[in-house]
Amino acid sequence: MRALQSSHLNGMEYDPDARVLTIQFVNGALYSYSGVPPTVADTMSQTSSPGSYFHDKIKGRYAETKLVDGTTRSGRKSTRSTSRFRR
């Protein structure tokens, strides 16, 4: 996993053959996003604001699957839905 300089994201990993981007959030949650083009993943790894790039260019644009639950600031498990897709 490649570390990211972000207040919301810990790191990312990209599989170019499967076109799957995996992102770890600071709360420990791990999500995968399928169908992500290599240029999008490359730009995210190099941008000065990966959190903003994620929200603007990835979130809600690609099929999302939760792999690992995160915790809230109080230490409780997150209750977000497990998958989502918006066109």
Number of C-alpha atoms within 10 A of each C-alpha: 11 11 13 22 15 15 11 15 20 21 19 21 16 22 13 14 7 11 15 21 23 22 25 23 20 16 17 17 19 20 20 21 23 17 14 20 14 16 10 14 22 11 12 20 20 11 13 13 14 22 18 14 16 17 11 11 13 18 15 15 17 19 18 23 17 18 15 14 18 21 15 14 9 6 9 9 14 15 10 9 10 12 13 14 12 9 6
